[in-house]
Amino acid sequence: MYRRDLDIVAVAPDDQVVAYCVLWYDDVTRTGLFDPVAVMPEYQQRGLGRAILVEAMRRAKNMGATLATVSGFEQEQTLCMAQRCPRIVT
């Protein structure tokens, strides 16, 4: 079920949302799903994707997650972003 309090966004100085992640949590399977995850092209390679995923992982872990998956709009970019994040939910 969607929970607005689990949305994570990065906002530029001009108040434009430039990166976001929606965290879905299933307490039965103890799984966090990060979908979608996106960073606007002009803000990529600045650590924003990593930052929002690390925060999502922290929140999922605090809720009891033992597994997390990441999804985005382009599979190749999603995999690349996920591989650069620490494994804090194990």
Backbone as JSON, one array per atom type, in Angstrom:
{
  "sequence": "MYRRDLDIVAVAPDDQVVAYCVLWYDDVTRTGLFDPVAVMPEYQQRGLGRAILVEAMRRAKNMGATLATVSGFEQEQTLCMAQRCPRIVT",
  "N": [[0.84, -1.18, 0.0], [0.49, 2.22, -0.79], [2.39, 4.74, 0.82], [2.6, 7.96, 1.62], [4.43, 9.17, 3.33], [6.75, 7.81, 2.92], [7.93, 8.69, 0.63], [10.78, 10.02, -0.97], [12.63, 12.84, -1.73], [14.86, 14.94, -3.6], [15.61, 18.3, -3.65], [16.24, 21.11, -5.65], [17.92, 24.33, -5.31], [16.09, 26.12, -6.43], [13.66, 25.12, -5.74], [12.79, 23.03, -7.34], [11.99, 19.65, -7.88], [14.47, 17.31, -8.21], [15.36, 14.76, -7.96], [14.05, 11.6, -7.02], [12.51, 9.03, -5.01], [10.31, 6.43, -4.48], [9.36, 4.61, -1.79], [8.23, 1.45, -1.18], [6.87, -0.7, 1.17], [6.65, -4.01, 2.34], [5.38, -5.6, 4.95], [4.89, -8.26, 5.46], [6.57, -9.88, 3.84], [8.83, -8.6, 4.5], [10.15, -6.81, 2.81], [11.61, -4.16, 0.99], [10.74, -2.07, -1.65], [12.04, -0.02, -4.03], [10.72, 2.1, -6.05], [9.31, 4.24, -8.34], [12.74, 5.16, -9.06], [14.51, 8.03, -9.72], [16.63, 10.46, -11.3], [16.98, 13.67, -12.48], [18.43, 14.27, -15.68], [20.31, 16.46, -15.87], [21.2, 16.64, -13.28], [22.5, 14.37, -12.65], [25.23, 12.17, -11.69], [26.09, 13.43, -9.37], [25.75, 12.36, -6.94], [23.18, 12.31, -5.96], [21.28, 10.28, -6.54], [22.39, 8.09, -5.19], [22.28, 9.13, -2.58], [19.47, 9.37, -2.09], [18.72, 6.7, -2.32], [20.22, 5.49, -0.27], [19.01, 6.7, 1.95], [16.44, 5.66, 1.63], [16.99, 2.95, 2.0], [17.83, 3.02, 4.67], [15.44, 3.77, 5.95], [13.82, 1.57, 5.24], [15.2, -0.52, 6.48], [14.91, 0.25, 9.16], [12.22, -0.27, 9.43], [12.2, -2.96, 9.44], [13.02, -4.39, 7.21], [14.53, -7.02, 5.33], [15.29, -7.46, 2.83], [15.81, -5.73, -0.22], [14.76, -4.15, -3.23], [15.43, -2.46, -6.32], [14.01, -0.28, -8.69], [13.59, 1.4, -11.8], [13.27, 3.74, -14.51], [14.9, 3.14, -16.68], [16.46, 0.19, -17.16], [19.25, -0.36, -17.32], [20.47, 1.97, -16.22], [19.3, 1.9, -13.68], [20.38, -0.46, -12.56], [23.1, 0.23, -12.52], [23.06, 2.41, -10.72], [22.12, 1.14, -8.4], [24.2, -0.65, -7.87], [26.2, 0.99, -6.94], [25.5, 1.69, -4.4], [25.73, 1.25, -0.85], [25.46, -1.87, 0.89], [23.29, -1.91, 3.09], [21.02, -3.06, 4.02], [20.59, -6.16, 4.95]],
  "CA": [[0.0, 0.0, 0.0], [1.26, 3.46, -0.9], [2.48, 5.6, 2.0], [3.24, 9.22, 1.21], [5.54, 9.49, 4.22], [7.94, 7.09, 2.49], [8.49, 9.35, -0.55], [12.04, 10.71, -0.72], [12.93, 13.74, -2.84], [15.95, 15.92, -3.52], [15.08, 19.53, -4.21], [17.25, 22.1, -6.03], [17.71, 25.63, -4.66], [14.92, 26.81, -6.99], [12.51, 24.33, -5.29], [12.44, 22.0, -8.33], [12.35, 18.28, -7.5], [15.45, 16.84, -9.19], [15.56, 13.33, -7.76], [13.04, 11.07, -6.12], [12.38, 7.6, -4.81], [9.13, 6.01, -3.73], [9.63, 3.38, -1.05], [7.09, 0.58, -0.87], [7.32, -1.7, 2.15], [5.75, -5.14, 2.59], [5.76, -6.12, 6.25], [4.76, -9.72, 5.47], [7.8, -10.44, 3.29], [9.92, -7.76, 5.02], [10.84, -6.37, 1.6], [11.47, -2.79, 0.53], [10.84, -1.88, -3.09], [12.3, 1.38, -4.36], [10.2, 2.19, -7.41], [10.46, 4.46, -9.21], [13.88, 5.96, -8.63], [14.92, 8.81, -10.88], [17.38, 11.7, -11.13], [16.95, 14.43, -13.73], [19.73, 14.15, -16.35], [21.26, 17.54, -15.57], [21.64, 16.51, -11.89], [23.13, 13.06, -12.46], [26.66, 12.13, -11.36], [26.35, 14.33, -8.24], [25.51, 11.62, -5.72], [21.79, 12.42, -5.5], [20.66, 8.95, -6.6], [22.93, 7.33, -4.06], [21.77, 9.7, -1.33], [18.07, 9.03, -1.84], [18.64, 5.26, -2.1], [20.74, 5.2, 1.08], [17.96, 7.09, 2.88], [15.36, 4.68, 1.48], [17.46, 1.72, 2.66], [17.81, 3.27, 6.11], [14.05, 3.71, 6.38], [13.34, 0.19, 5.11], [15.85, -1.31, 7.53], [14.28, 0.61, 10.43], [10.9, -0.88, 9.48], [12.38, -4.4, 9.56], [13.32, -5.04, 5.92], [15.7, -7.88, 5.19], [15.56, -7.51, 1.4], [15.4, -4.52, -0.93], [14.94, -4.16, -4.67], [15.4, -1.14, -6.92], [13.48, -0.24, -10.05], [13.56, 2.74, -12.36], [12.72, 3.83, -15.85], [15.81, 2.49, -17.61], [17.05, -0.89, -16.39], [20.71, -0.23, -17.27], [20.8, 3.01, -15.26], [18.88, 1.45, -12.36], [21.37, -1.41, -12.1], [24.32, 0.97, -12.25], [22.85, 3.18, -9.5], [22.0, 0.21, -7.28], [25.49, -1.26, -7.6], [27.07, 1.95, -6.26], [25.01, 1.93, -3.05], [26.18, 0.27, 0.14], [24.48, -2.92, 1.25], [23.0, -1.72, 4.5], [19.89, -3.92, 4.36], [21.01, -7.54, 4.66]],
  "C": [[0.89, 1.25, 0.0], [1.21, 4.24, 0.4], [3.27, 6.84, 1.61], [4.45, 9.56, 2.07], [6.83, 8.75, 3.85], [8.52, 7.64, 1.18], [9.76, 10.1, -0.15], [12.34, 11.57, -1.94], [14.17, 14.56, -2.54], [15.46, 17.14, -4.28], [16.23, 20.51, -4.47], [16.96, 23.43, -5.32], [16.49, 26.39, -5.2], [13.61, 26.07, -6.69], [12.02, 23.3, -6.31], [12.87, 20.64, -7.8], [13.27, 17.73, -8.59], [15.78, 15.36, -9.05], [14.48, 12.84, -6.8], [13.08, 9.55, -6.07], [11.1, 7.37, -4.03], [9.46, 4.66, -3.1], [8.32, 2.68, -0.75], [7.6, -0.46, 0.1], [6.24, -2.74, 2.39], [6.18, -5.77, 3.91], [5.61, -7.63, 6.37], [6.06, -10.36, 4.98], [9.05, -9.7, 3.76], [10.82, -7.27, 3.87], [10.57, -4.9, 1.33], [11.64, -2.76, -0.98], [10.99, -0.39, -3.34], [11.92, 1.57, -5.82], [9.14, 3.27, -7.49], [11.56, 5.24, -8.49], [14.34, 6.73, -9.85], [15.69, 10.05, -10.44], [17.35, 12.4, -12.48], [18.35, 14.42, -14.36], [20.74, 15.23, -15.97], [21.76, 17.51, -14.13], [22.29, 15.16, -11.62], [24.62, 13.22, -12.23], [27.04, 13.12, -10.26], [26.09, 13.65, -6.9], [24.08, 11.67, -5.21], [21.08, 11.07, -5.5], [21.11, 8.09, -5.44], [22.35, 7.83, -2.75], [20.31, 9.3, -1.07], [17.9, 7.52, -1.64], [19.16, 4.87, -0.72], [19.69, 5.57, 2.13], [16.79, 6.1, 2.81], [15.75, 3.37, 2.17], [17.45, 1.86, 4.17], [16.39, 3.14, 6.65], [13.51, 2.28, 6.33], [13.93, -0.69, 6.22], [15.21, -1.02, 8.88], [12.87, 0.02, 10.57], [10.99, -2.4, 9.57], [12.72, -5.12, 8.28], [14.59, -5.89, 6.01], [16.11, -8.01, 3.73], [15.08, -6.21, 0.77], [15.66, -4.7, -2.42], [14.76, -2.75, -5.2], [14.86, -1.24, -8.33], [13.46, 1.21, -10.51], [13.01, 2.69, -13.76], [13.59, 3.15, -16.89], [16.62, 1.46, -16.85], [18.56, -0.74, -16.26], [21.13, 0.81, -16.24], [20.42, 2.6, -13.84], [19.91, 0.5, -11.78], [22.65, -0.7, -11.71], [24.19, 1.74, -10.94], [22.82, 2.26, -8.29], [23.34, -0.4, -6.9], [26.42, -0.32, -6.84], [26.64, 2.21, -4.82], [25.51, 0.86, -2.09], [25.07, -0.74, 0.45], [24.19, -2.81, 2.74], [21.78, -2.51, 4.95], [20.28, -5.33, 3.96], [20.2, -8.53, 5.46]]
}
